[in-house]
């Protein structure tokens, strides 16, 4: 038997996630956890690569003075 409705809960912290999972298990309601990101995967990959590069010393530090020179 299919249910006519799908409920989406958006817990705001780990405690709420744990509580919701426990409640659904007690009520014997089947559920799944979606680990989807609202961000484009290609964009996320670029950000992760940039962070990795920066940790490896490939980044460049820009001061406020450097930025002001660009605008003149």
mmJSON file of the N, C-alpha and C atoms, coordinates in Angstrom:
{"data_MODEL":{"atom_site":{
"group_PDB":["ATOM","ATOM","ATOM","ATOM","ATOM","ATOM","ATOM","ATOM","ATOM","ATOM","ATOM","ATOM","ATOM","ATOM","ATOM","ATOM","ATOM","ATOM","ATOM","ATOM","ATOM","ATOM","ATOM","ATOM","ATOM","ATOM","ATOM","ATOM","ATOM","ATOM","ATOM","ATOM","ATOM","ATOM","ATOM","ATOM","ATOM","ATOM","ATOM","ATOM","ATOM","ATOM","ATOM","ATOM","ATOM","ATOM","ATOM","ATOM","ATOM","ATOM","ATOM","ATOM","ATOM","ATOM","ATOM","ATOM","ATOM","ATOM","ATOM","ATOM","ATOM","ATOM","ATOM","ATOM","ATOM","ATOM","ATOM","ATOM","ATOM","ATOM","ATOM","ATOM","ATOM","ATOM","ATOM","ATOM","ATOM","ATOM","ATOM","ATOM","ATOM","ATOM","ATOM","ATOM","ATOM","ATOM","ATOM","ATOM","ATOM","ATOM","ATOM","ATOM","ATOM","ATOM","ATOM","ATOM","ATOM","ATOM","ATOM","ATOM","ATOM","ATOM","ATOM","ATOM","ATOM","ATOM","ATOM","ATOM","ATOM","ATOM","ATOM","ATOM","ATOM","ATOM","ATOM","ATOM","ATOM","ATOM","ATOM","ATOM","ATOM","ATOM","ATOM","ATOM","ATOM","ATOM","ATOM","ATOM","ATOM","ATOM","ATOM","ATOM","ATOM","ATOM","ATOM","ATOM","ATOM","ATOM","ATOM","ATOM","ATOM","ATOM","ATOM","ATOM","ATOM","ATOM","ATOM","ATOM","ATOM","ATOM","ATOM","ATOM","ATOM","ATOM","ATOM","ATOM","ATOM","ATOM","ATOM","ATOM","ATOM","ATOM","ATOM","ATOM","ATOM","ATOM","ATOM","ATOM","ATOM","ATOM","ATOM","ATOM","ATOM","ATOM","ATOM","ATOM","ATOM","ATOM","ATOM","ATOM","ATOM","ATOM","ATOM","ATOM","ATOM","ATOM","ATOM","ATOM","ATOM","ATOM","ATOM","ATOM","ATOM","ATOM","ATOM","ATOM","ATOM","ATOM","ATOM","ATOM","ATOM","ATOM","ATOM","ATOM","ATOM","ATOM","ATOM","ATOM","ATOM","ATOM","ATOM","ATOM","ATOM","ATOM","ATOM","ATOM"],
"id":[1,2,3,4,5,6,7,8,9,10,11,12,13,14,15,16,17,18,19,20,21,22,23,24,25,26,27,28,29,30,31,32,33,34,35,36,37,38,39,40,41,42,43,44,45,46,47,48,49,50,51,52,53,54,55,56,57,58,59,60,61,62,63,64,65,66,67,68,69,70,71,72,73,74,75,76,77,78,79,80,81,82,83,84,85,86,87,88,89,90,91,92,93,94,95,96,97,98,99,100,101,102,103,104,105,106,107,108,109,110,111,112,113,114,115,116,117,118,119,120,121,122,123,124,125,126,127,128,129,130,131,132,133,134,135,136,137,138,139,140,141,142,143,144,145,146,147,148,149,150,151,152,153,154,155,156,157,158,159,160,161,162,163,164,165,166,167,168,169,170,171,172,173,174,175,176,177,178,179,180,181,182,183,184,185,186,187,188,189,190,191,192,193,194,195,196,197,198,199,200,201,202,203,204,205,206,207,208,209,210,211,212,213,214,215,216],
"type_symbol":["N","C","C","N","C","C","N","C","C","N","C","C","N","C","C","N","C","C","N","C","C","N","C","C","N","C","C","N","C","C","N","C","C","N","C","C","N","C","C","N","C","C","N","C","C","N","C","C","N","C","C","N","C","C","N","C","C","N","C","C","N","C","C","N","C","C","N","C","C","N","C","C","N","C","C","N","C","C","N","C","C","N","C","C","N","C","C","N","C","C","N","C","C","N","C","C","N","C","C","N","C","C","N","C","C","N","C","C","N","C","C","N","C","C","N","C","C","N","C","C","N","C","C","N","C","C","N","C","C","N","C","C","N","C","C","N","C","C","N","C","C","N","C","C","N","C","C","N","C","C","N","C","C","N","C","C","N","C","C","N","C","C","N","C","C","N","C","C","N","C","C","N","C","C","N","C","C","N","C","C","N","C","C","N","C","C","N","C","C","N","C","C","N","C","C","N","C","C","N","C","C","N","C","C","N","C","C","N","C","C","N","C","C","N","C","C"],
"label_atom_id":["N","CA","C","N","CA","C","N","CA","C","N","CA","C","N","CA","C","N","CA","C","N","CA","C","N","CA","C","N","CA","C","N","CA","C","N","CA","C","N","CA","C","N","CA","C","N","CA","C","N","CA","C","N","CA","C","N","CA","C","N","CA","C","N","CA","C","N","CA","C","N","CA","C","N","CA","C","N","CA","C","N","CA","C","N","CA","C","N","CA","C","N","CA","C","N","CA","C","N","CA","C","N","CA","C","N","CA","C","N","CA","C","N","CA","C","N","CA","C","N","CA","C","N","CA","C","N","CA","C","N","CA","C","N","CA","C","N","CA","C","N","CA","C","N","CA","C","N","CA","C","N","CA","C","N","CA","C","N","CA","C","N","CA","C","N","CA","C","N","CA","C","N","CA","C","N","CA","C","N","CA","C","N","CA","C","N","CA","C","N","CA","C","N","CA","C","N","CA","C","N","CA","C","N","CA","C","N","CA","C","N","CA","C","N","CA","C","N","CA","C","N","CA","C","N","CA","C","N","CA","C","N","CA","C","N","CA","C","N","CA","C","N","CA","C","N","CA","C","N","CA","C"],
"label_alt_id":[null,null,null,null,null,null,null,null,null,null,null,null,null,null,null,null,null,null,null,null,null,null,null,null,null,null,null,null,null,null,null,null,null,null,null,null,null,null,null,null,null,null,null,null,null,null,null,null,null,null,null,null,null,null,null,null,null,null,null,null,null,null,null,null,null,null,null,null,null,null,null,null,null,null,null,null,null,null,null,null,null,null,null,null,null,null,null,null,null,null,null,null,null,null,null,null,null,null,null,null,null,null,null,null,null,null,null,null,null,null,null,null,null,null,null,null,null,null,null,null,null,null,null,null,null,null,null,null,null,null,null,null,null,null,null,null,null,null,null,null,null,null,null,null,null,null,null,null,null,null,null,null,null,null,null,null,null,null,null,null,null,null,null,null,null,null,null,null,null,null,null,null,null,null,null,null,null,null,null,null,null,null,null,null,null,null,null,null,null,null,null,null,null,null,null,null,null,null,null,null,null,null,null,null,null,null,null,null,null,null,null,null,null,null,null,null],
"label_comp_id":["UNK","UNK","UNK","UNK","UNK","UNK","UNK","UNK","UNK","UNK","UNK","UNK","UNK","UNK","UNK","UNK","UNK","UNK","UNK","UNK","UNK","UNK","UNK","UNK","UNK","UNK","UNK","UNK","UNK","UNK","UNK","UNK","UNK","UNK","UNK","UNK","UNK","UNK","UNK","UNK","UNK","UNK","UNK","UNK","UNK","UNK","UNK","UNK","UNK","UNK","UNK","UNK","UNK","UNK","UNK","UNK","UNK","UNK","UNK","UNK","UNK","UNK","UNK","UNK","UNK","UNK","UNK","UNK","UNK","UNK","UNK","UNK","UNK","UNK","UNK","UNK","UNK","UNK","UNK","UNK","UNK","UNK","UNK","UNK","UNK","UNK","UNK","UNK","UNK","UNK","UNK","UNK","UNK","UNK","UNK","UNK","UNK","UNK","UNK","UNK","UNK","UNK","UNK","UNK","UNK","UNK","UNK","UNK","UNK","UNK","UNK","UNK","UNK","UNK","UNK","UNK","UNK","UNK","UNK","UNK","UNK","UNK","UNK","UNK","UNK","UNK","UNK","UNK","UNK","UNK","UNK","UNK","UNK","UNK","UNK","UNK","UNK","UNK","UNK","UNK","UNK","UNK","UNK","UNK","UNK","UNK","UNK","UNK","UNK","UNK","UNK","UNK","UNK","UNK","UNK","UNK","UNK","UNK","UNK","UNK","UNK","UNK","UNK","UNK","UNK","UNK","UNK","UNK","UNK","UNK","UNK","UNK","UNK","UNK","UNK","UNK","UNK","UNK","UNK","UNK","UNK","UNK","UNK","UNK","UNK","UNK","UNK","UNK","UNK","UNK","UNK","UNK","UNK","UNK","UNK","UNK","UNK","UNK","UNK","UNK","UNK","UNK","UNK","UNK","UNK","UNK","UNK","UNK","UNK","UNK","UNK","UNK","UNK","UNK","UNK","UNK"],
"label_asym_id":["A","A","A","A","A","A","A","A","A","A","A","A","A","A","A","A","A","A","A","A","A","A","A","A","A","A","A","A","A","A","A","A","A","A","A","A","A","A","A","A","A","A","A","A","A","A","A","A","A","A","A","A","A","A","A","A","A","A","A","A","A","A","A","A","A","A","A","A","A","A","A","A","A","A","A","A","A","A","A","A","A","A","A","A","A","A","A","A","A","A","A","A","A","A","A","A","A","A","A","A","A","A","A","A","A","A","A","A","A","A","A","A","A","A","A","A","A","A","A","A","A","A","A","A","A","A","A","A","A","A","A","A","A","A","A","A","A","A","A","A","A","A","A","A","A","A","A","A","A","A","A","A","A","A","A","A","A","A","A","A","A","A","A","A","A","A","A","A","A","A","A","A","A","A","A","A","A","A","A","A","A","A","A","A","A","A","A","A","A","A","A","A","A","A","A","A","A","A","A","A","A","A","A","A","A","A","A","A","A","A","A","A","A","A","A","A"],
"label_entity_id":["1","1","1","1","1","1","1","1","1","1","1","1","1","1","1","1","1","1","1","1","1","1","1","1","1","1","1","1","1","1","1","1","1","1","1","1","1","1","1","1","1","1","1","1","1","1","1","1","1","1","1","1","1","1","1","1","1","1","1","1","1","1","1","1","1","1","1","1","1","1","1","1","1","1","1","1","1","1","1","1","1","1","1","1","1","1","1","1","1","1","1","1","1","1","1","1","1","1","1","1","1","1","1","1","1","1","1","1","1","1","1","1","1","1","1","1","1","1","1","1","1","1","1","1","1","1","1","1","1","1","1","1","1","1","1","1","1","1","1","1","1","1","1","1","1","1","1","1","1","1","1","1","1","1","1","1","1","1","1","1","1","1","1","1","1","1","1","1","1","1","1","1","1","1","1","1","1","1","1","1","1","1","1","1","1","1","1","1","1","1","1","1","1","1","1","1","1","1","1","1","1","1","1","1","1","1","1","1","1","1","1","1","1","1","1","1"],
"label_seq_id":[1,1,1,2,2,2,3,3,3,4,4,4,5,5,5,6,6,6,7,7,7,8,8,8,9,9,9,10,10,10,11,11,11,12,12,12,13,13,13,14,14,14,15,15,15,16,16,16,17,17,17,18,18,18,19,19,19,20,20,20,21,21,21,22,22,22,23,23,23,24,24,24,25,25,25,26,26,26,27,27,27,28,28,28,29,29,29,30,30,30,31,31,31,32,32,32,33,33,33,34,34,34,35,35,35,36,36,36,37,37,37,38,38,38,39,39,39,40,40,40,41,41,41,42,42,42,43,43,43,44,44,44,45,45,45,46,46,46,47,47,47,48,48,48,49,49,49,50,50,50,51,51,51,52,52,52,53,53,53,54,54,54,55,55,55,56,56,56,57,57,57,58,58,58,59,59,59,60,60,60,61,61,61,62,62,62,63,63,63,64,64,64,65,65,65,66,66,66,67,67,67,68,68,68,69,69,69,70,70,70,71,71,71,72,72,72],
"pdbx_PDB_ins_code":[null,null,null,null,null,null,null,null,null,null,null,null,null,null,null,null,null,null,null,null,null,null,null,null,null,null,null,null,null,null,null,null,null,null,null,null,null,null,null,null,null,null,null,null,null,null,null,null,null,null,null,null,null,null,null,null,null,null,null,null,null,null,null,null,null,null,null,null,null,null,null,null,null,null,null,null,null,null,null,null,null,null,null,null,null,null,null,null,null,null,null,null,null,null,null,null,null,null,null,null,null,null,null,null,null,null,null,null,null,null,null,null,null,null,null,null,null,null,null,null,null,null,null,null,null,null,null,null,null,null,null,null,null,null,null,null,null,null,null,null,null,null,null,null,null,null,null,null,null,null,null,null,null,null,null,null,null,null,null,null,null,null,null,null,null,null,null,null,null,null,null,null,null,null,null,null,null,null,null,null,null,null,null,null,null,null,null,null,null,null,null,null,null,null,null,null,null,null,null,null,null,null,null,null,null,null,null,null,null,null,null,null,null,null,null,null],
"Cartn_x":[0.83,0.0,0.883,0.686,1.458,0.781,1.596,1.046,0.845,-0.179,-0.455,0.437,1.158,1.939,3.372,4.258,5.658,5.943,6.507,6.836,8.335,8.701,10.111,10.358,11.238,11.596,12.992,13.198,14.495,14.997,15.567,16.072,17.224,17.32,18.325,19.603,19.613,20.839,20.865,21.989,22.181,21.223,20.9,19.984,18.599,18.144,16.842,16.857,17.962,18.091,17.956,18.684,18.644,17.237,16.585,15.232,14.242,14.32,13.415,13.615,14.866,15.143,14.577,14.782,14.278,12.751,12.101,10.643,10.116,10.71,10.263,10.464,11.567,11.807,10.777,10.466,9.478,8.111,7.761,6.468,6.483,7.639,7.827,7.474,7.916,7.729,9.04,8.97,10.166,10.602,11.914,12.435,13.801,14.217,15.546,16.176,17.477,18.215,18.824,18.494,19.039,20.2,21.329,22.514,22.796,21.756,21.903,22.381,23.171,23.655,22.918,22.614,21.947,22.892,24.184,25.177,25.507,25.872,26.304,27.578,27.631,28.809,30.104,30.041,31.245,31.762,30.844,31.223,31.87,31.281,31.822,33.225,33.43,34.746,35.783,35.401,36.329,36.715,35.739,36.013,36.938,36.667,37.509,38.93,39.069,40.398,41.132,40.426,41.033,41.524,40.732,41.14,42.369,42.389,43.532,44.779,44.643,45.77,46.308,45.417,45.84,46.635,46.186,46.907,48.291,48.43,49.717,50.604,50.169,50.974,50.807,49.808,49.6,48.703,48.272,47.387,48.169,47.465,48.087,47.311,48.033,47.41,47.345,46.17,45.969,45.579,46.307,46.009,44.98,44.459,43.507,44.192,45.459,46.217,46.317,46.541,46.596,45.268,44.172,42.848,42.595,43.007,42.799,43.589,44.773,45.579,44.875,44.146,43.428,42.312,41.706,40.564,40.968,42.256,42.704,43.112],
"Cartn_y":[-1.17,0.0,1.246,2.112,3.346,4.437,5.263,6.381,7.57,8.354,9.482,10.694,10.712,11.891,11.529,12.459,12.338,13.504,13.214,14.25,14.511,15.771,16.141,16.907,16.39,17.049,17.638,18.814,19.472,19.781,18.782,19.004,20.011,20.788,21.845,21.456,20.279,19.846,18.322,17.794,16.342,15.682,16.372,15.812,15.588,16.532,16.384,15.232,15.058,13.946,12.624,12.49,11.26,10.994,12.03,11.891,11.471,12.112,11.751,10.306,9.889,8.505,7.524,7.822,6.938,6.869,8.003,8.044,7.228,7.405,6.662,5.157,4.774,3.347,2.775,3.519,3.06,2.904,3.822,3.762,2.81,2.207,1.269,1.909,3.152,3.882,3.81,3.327,3.245,4.655,4.869,6.178,6.005,7.033,7.037,8.394,8.394,9.621,10.066,11.267,11.813,12.733,12.471,13.293,14.187,14.786,15.641,17.026,17.616,18.963,19.921,21.109,22.072,22.687,22.347,22.941,22.034,22.642,21.929,21.145,19.836,19.03,19.56,20.134,20.681,21.883,22.704,23.863,23.409,22.415,21.885,21.331,20.634,20.076,21.187,22.298,23.424,24.029,24.183,24.748,23.825,22.521,21.562,21.567,21.659,21.704,22.973,24.089,25.356,25.284,24.697,24.563,23.671,22.584,21.672,22.389,23.11,23.85,24.874,25.574,26.581,25.94,24.772,24.07,23.63,23.375,22.96,24.151,25.354,26.542,27.148,26.731,27.25,28.483,28.929,30.088,31.383,32.485,33.797,34.656,35.321,36.208,37.606,38.211,39.554,40.466,41.563,42.509,43.526,44.291,45.347,46.377,46.65,47.583,47.097,45.801,45.227,45.416,45.215,45.381,46.838,47.757,49.177,49.607,49.037,49.345,48.882,47.785,47.277,48.221,48.912,49.768,51.163,51.502,52.849,52.867],
"Cartn_z":[0.0,0.0,0.0,-0.963,-1.036,-0.219,0.378,1.14,0.215,0.457,-0.421,-0.164,0.929,1.279,1.615,1.333,1.729,2.66,3.805,4.772,4.729,4.763,4.784,6.075,6.912,8.165,8.005,8.548,8.461,9.876,10.535,11.887,11.874,12.941,12.985,13.721,14.348,15.021,15.125,15.564,15.629,16.616,17.699,18.691,18.079,17.284,16.63,15.621,14.931,13.976,14.711,15.809,16.6,17.127,17.62,18.16,17.078,15.916,14.817,14.378,14.252,13.849,14.868,16.147,17.199,17.168,16.987,16.931,15.753,14.593,13.415,13.593,14.23,14.471,15.434,16.495,17.477,16.82,15.941,15.252,14.061,13.805,12.694,11.35,11.198,9.941,9.169,7.947,7.117,6.732,6.738,6.352,5.71,5.017,4.425,4.697,4.772,5.016,3.692,3.273,2.029,2.37,1.782,2.022,0.82,0.301,-0.869,-0.449,-1.289,-1.054,-1.984,-1.509,-2.386,-3.413,-3.323,-4.203,-5.377,-6.47,-7.666,-7.325,-7.617,-7.283,-7.899,-9.098,-9.733,-8.938,-8.442,-7.632,-6.324,-5.686,-4.431,-4.658,-5.77,-6.087,-6.249,-6.882,-7.057,-5.71,-4.836,-3.511,-2.722,-2.752,-2.034,-2.584,-3.909,-4.529,-4.105,-4.069,-3.659,-2.218,-1.347,0.059,0.185,-0.583,-0.557,-1.069,-2.185,-2.749,-1.758,-1.067,-0.096,1.033,1.505,2.572,2.115,0.811,0.253,-0.099,0.247,0.004,-1.374,-2.108,-3.459,-3.478,-2.312,-2.244,-2.212,-2.344,-2.304,-1.318,-0.422,0.544,-0.053,0.024,-0.513,0.642,0.787,1.861,1.39,2.33,1.977,1.085,1.378,0.545,-0.891,-1.078,-2.433,-3.156,-2.448,-3.053,-3.435,-2.559,-2.854,-4.082,-4.272,-5.457,-6.727,-6.65,-7.821,-8.254,-7.307,-7.611,-8.077,-7.993,-8.4,-9.841],
"occupancy":[1.0,1.0,1.0,1.0,1.0,1.0,1.0,1.0,1.0,1.0,1.0,1.0,1.0,1.0,1.0,1.0,1.0,1.0,1.0,1.0,1.0,1.0,1.0,1.0,1.0,1.0,1.0,1.0,1.0,1.0,1.0,1.0,1.0,1.0,1.0,1.0,1.0,1.0,1.0,1.0,1.0,1.0,1.0,1.0,1.0,1.0,1.0,1.0,1.0,1.0,1.0,1.0,1.0,1.0,1.0,1.0,1.0,1.0,1.0,1.0,1.0,1.0,1.0,1.0,1.0,1.0,1.0,1.0,1.0,1.0,1.0,1.0,1.0,1.0,1.0,1.0,1.0,1.0,1.0,1.0,1.0,1.0,1.0,1.0,1.0,1.0,1.0,1.0,1.0,1.0,1.0,1.0,1.0,1.0,1.0,1.0,1.0,1.0,1.0,1.0,1.0,1.0,1.0,1.0,1.0,1.0,1.0,1.0,1.0,1.0,1.0,1.0,1.0,1.0,1.0,1.0,1.0,1.0,1.0,1.0,1.0,1.0,1.0,1.0,1.0,1.0,1.0,1.0,1.0,1.0,1.0,1.0,1.0,1.0,1.0,1.0,1.0,1.0,1.0,1.0,1.0,1.0,1.0,1.0,1.0,1.0,1.0,1.0,1.0,1.0,1.0,1.0,1.0,1.0,1.0,1.0,1.0,1.0,1.0,1.0,1.0,1.0,1.0,1.0,1.0,1.0,1.0,1.0,1.0,1.0,1.0,1.0,1.0,1.0,1.0,1.0,1.0,1.0,1.0,1.0,1.0,1.0,1.0,1.0,1.0,1.0,1.0,1.0,1.0,1.0,1.0,1.0,1.0,1.0,1.0,1.0,1.0,1.0,1.0,1.0,1.0,1.0,1.0,1.0,1.0,1.0,1.0,1.0,1.0,1.0,1.0,1.0,1.0,1.0,1.0,1.0],
"B_iso_or_equiv":[0.0,0.0,0.0,0.0,0.0,0.0,0.0,0.0,0.0,0.0,0.0,0.0,0.0,0.0,0.0,0.0,0.0,0.0,0.0,0.0,0.0,0.0,0.0,0.0,0.0,0.0,0.0,0.0,0.0,0.0,0.0,0.0,0.0,0.0,0.0,0.0,0.0,0.0,0.0,0.0,0.0,0.0,0.0,0.0,0.0,0.0,0.0,0.0,0.0,0.0,0.0,0.0,0.0,0.0,0.0,0.0,0.0,0.0,0.0,0.0,0.0,0.0,0.0,0.0,0.0,0.0,0.0,0.0,0.0,0.0,0.0,0.0,0.0,0.0,0.0,0.0,0.0,0.0,0.0,0.0,0.0,0.0,0.0,0.0,0.0,0.0,0.0,0.0,0.0,0.0,0.0,0.0,0.0,0.0,0.0,0.0,0.0,0.0,0.0,0.0,0.0,0.0,0.0,0.0,0.0,0.0,0.0,0.0,0.0,0.0,0.0,0.0,0.0,0.0,0.0,0.0,0.0,0.0,0.0,0.0,0.0,0.0,0.0,0.0,0.0,0.0,0.0,0.0,0.0,0.0,0.0,0.0,0.0,0.0,0.0,0.0,0.0,0.0,0.0,0.0,0.0,0.0,0.0,0.0,0.0,0.0,0.0,0.0,0.0,0.0,0.0,0.0,0.0,0.0,0.0,0.0,0.0,0.0,0.0,0.0,0.0,0.0,0.0,0.0,0.0,0.0,0.0,0.0,0.0,0.0,0.0,0.0,0.0,0.0,0.0,0.0,0.0,0.0,0.0,0.0,0.0,0.0,0.0,0.0,0.0,0.0,0.0,0.0,0.0,0.0,0.0,0.0,0.0,0.0,0.0,0.0,0.0,0.0,0.0,0.0,0.0,0.0,0.0,0.0,0.0,0.0,0.0,0.0,0.0,0.0,0.0,0.0,0.0,0.0,0.0,0.0],
"pdbx_formal_charge":[null,null,null,null,null,null,null,null,null,null,null,null,null,null,null,null,null,null,null,null,null,null,null,null,null,null,null,null,null,null,null,null,null,null,null,null,null,null,null,null,null,null,null,null,null,null,null,null,null,null,null,null,null,null,null,null,null,null,null,null,null,null,null,null,null,null,null,null,null,null,null,null,null,null,null,null,null,null,null,null,null,null,null,null,null,null,null,null,null,null,null,null,null,null,null,null,null,null,null,null,null,null,null,null,null,null,null,null,null,null,null,null,null,null,null,null,null,null,null,null,null,null,null,null,null,null,null,null,null,null,null,null,null,null,null,null,null,null,null,null,null,null,null,null,null,null,null,null,null,null,null,null,null,null,null,null,null,null,null,null,null,null,null,null,null,null,null,null,null,null,null,null,null,null,null,null,null,null,null,null,null,null,null,null,null,null,null,null,null,null,null,null,null,null,null,null,null,null,null,null,null,null,null,null,null,null,null,null,null,null,null,null,null,null,null,null],
"auth_seq_id":[1,1,1,2,2,2,3,3,3,4,4,4,5,5,5,6,6,6,7,7,7,8,8,8,9,9,9,10,10,10,11,11,11,12,12,12,13,13,13,14,14,14,15,15,15,16,16,16,17,17,17,18,18,18,19,19,19,20,20,20,21,21,21,22,22,22,23,23,23,24,24,24,25,25,25,26,26,26,27,27,27,28,28,28,29,29,29,30,30,30,31,31,31,32,32,32,33,33,33,34,34,34,35,35,35,36,36,36,37,37,37,38,38,38,39,39,39,40,40,40,41,41,41,42,42,42,43,43,43,44,44,44,45,45,45,46,46,46,47,47,47,48,48,48,49,49,49,50,50,50,51,51,51,52,52,52,53,53,53,54,54,54,55,55,55,56,56,56,57,57,57,58,58,58,59,59,59,60,60,60,61,61,61,62,62,62,63,63,63,64,64,64,65,65,65,66,66,66,67,67,67,68,68,68,69,69,69,70,70,70,71,71,71,72,72,72],
"auth_comp_id":["UNK","UNK","UNK","UNK","UNK","UNK","UNK","UNK","UNK","UNK","UNK","UNK","UNK","UNK","UNK","UNK","UNK","UNK","UNK","UNK","UNK","UNK","UNK","UNK","UNK","UNK","UNK","UNK","UNK","UNK","UNK","UNK","UNK","UNK","UNK","UNK","UNK","UNK","UNK","UNK","UNK","UNK","UNK","UNK","UNK","UNK","UNK","UNK","UNK","UNK","UNK","UNK","UNK","UNK","UNK","UNK","UNK","UNK","UNK","UNK","UNK","UNK","UNK","UNK","UNK","UNK","UNK","UNK","UNK","UNK","UNK","UNK","UNK","UNK","UNK","UNK","UNK","UNK","UNK","UNK","UNK","UNK","UNK","UNK","UNK","UNK","UNK","UNK","UNK","UNK","UNK","UNK","UNK","UNK","UNK","UNK","UNK","UNK","UNK","UNK","UNK","UNK","UNK","UNK","UNK","UNK","UNK","UNK","UNK","UNK","UNK","UNK","UNK","UNK","UNK","UNK","UNK","UNK","UNK","UNK","UNK","UNK","UNK","UNK","UNK","UNK","UNK","UNK","UNK","UNK","UNK","UNK","UNK","UNK","UNK","UNK","UNK","UNK","UNK","UNK","UNK","UNK","UNK","UNK","UNK","UNK","UNK","UNK","UNK","UNK","UNK","UNK","UNK","UNK","UNK","UNK","UNK","UNK","UNK","UNK","UNK","UNK","UNK","UNK","UNK","UNK","UNK","UNK","UNK","UNK","UNK","UNK","UNK","UNK","UNK","UNK","UNK","UNK","UNK","UNK","UNK","UNK","UNK","UNK","UNK","UNK","UNK","UNK","UNK","UNK","UNK","UNK","UNK","UNK","UNK","UNK","UNK","UNK","UNK","UNK","UNK","UNK","UNK","UNK","UNK","UNK","UNK","UNK","UNK","UNK","UNK","UNK","UNK","UNK","UNK","UNK"],
"auth_asym_id":["A","A","A","A","A","A","A","A","A","A","A","A","A","A","A","A","A","A","A","A","A","A","A","A","A","A","A","A","A","A","A","A","A","A","A","A","A","A","A","A","A","A","A","A","A","A","A","A","A","A","A","A","A","A","A","A","A","A","A","A","A","A","A","A","A","A","A","A","A","A","A","A","A","A","A","A","A","A","A","A","A","A","A","A","A","A","A","A","A","A","A","A","A","A","A","A","A","A","A","A","A","A","A","A","A","A","A","A","A","A","A","A","A","A","A","A","A","A","A","A","A","A","A","A","A","A","A","A","A","A","A","A","A","A","A","A","A","A","A","A","A","A","A","A","A","A","A","A","A","A","A","A","A","A","A","A","A","A","A","A","A","A","A","A","A","A","A","A","A","A","A","A","A","A","A","A","A","A","A","A","A","A","A","A","A","A","A","A","A","A","A","A","A","A","A","A","A","A","A","A","A","A","A","A","A","A","A","A","A","A","A","A","A","A","A","A"],
"auth_atom_id":["N","CA","C","N","CA","C","N","CA","C","N","CA","C","N","CA","C","N","CA","C","N","CA","C","N","CA","C","N","CA","C","N","CA","C","N","CA","C","N","CA","C","N","CA","C","N","CA","C","N","CA","C","N","CA","C","N","CA","C","N","CA","C","N","CA","C","N","CA","C","N","CA","C","N","CA","C","N","CA","C","N","CA","C","N","CA","C","N","CA","C","N","CA","C","N","CA","C","N","CA","C","N","CA","C","N","CA","C","N","CA","C","N","CA","C","N","CA","C","N","CA","C","N","CA","C","N","CA","C","N","CA","C","N","CA","C","N","CA","C","N","CA","C","N","CA","C","N","CA","C","N","CA","C","N","CA","C","N","CA","C","N","CA","C","N","CA","C","N","CA","C","N","CA","C","N","CA","C","N","CA","C","N","CA","C","N","CA","C","N","CA","C","N","CA","C","N","CA","C","N","CA","C","N","CA","C","N","CA","C","N","CA","C","N","CA","C","N","CA","C","N","CA","C","N","CA","C","N","CA","C","N","CA","C","N","CA","C","N","CA","C","N","CA","C","N","CA","C","N","CA","C"],
"pdbx_PDB_model_num":[1,1,1,1,1,1,1,1,1,1,1,1,1,1,1,1,1,1,1,1,1,1,1,1,1,1,1,1,1,1,1,1,1,1,1,1,1,1,1,1,1,1,1,1,1,1,1,1,1,1,1,1,1,1,1,1,1,1,1,1,1,1,1,1,1,1,1,1,1,1,1,1,1,1,1,1,1,1,1,1,1,1,1,1,1,1,1,1,1,1,1,1,1,1,1,1,1,1,1,1,1,1,1,1,1,1,1,1,1,1,1,1,1,1,1,1,1,1,1,1,1,1,1,1,1,1,1,1,1,1,1,1,1,1,1,1,1,1,1,1,1,1,1,1,1,1,1,1,1,1,1,1,1,1,1,1,1,1,1,1,1,1,1,1,1,1,1,1,1,1,1,1,1,1,1,1,1,1,1,1,1,1,1,1,1,1,1,1,1,1,1,1,1,1,1,1,1,1,1,1,1,1,1,1,1,1,1,1,1,1,1,1,1,1,1,1]
}}}
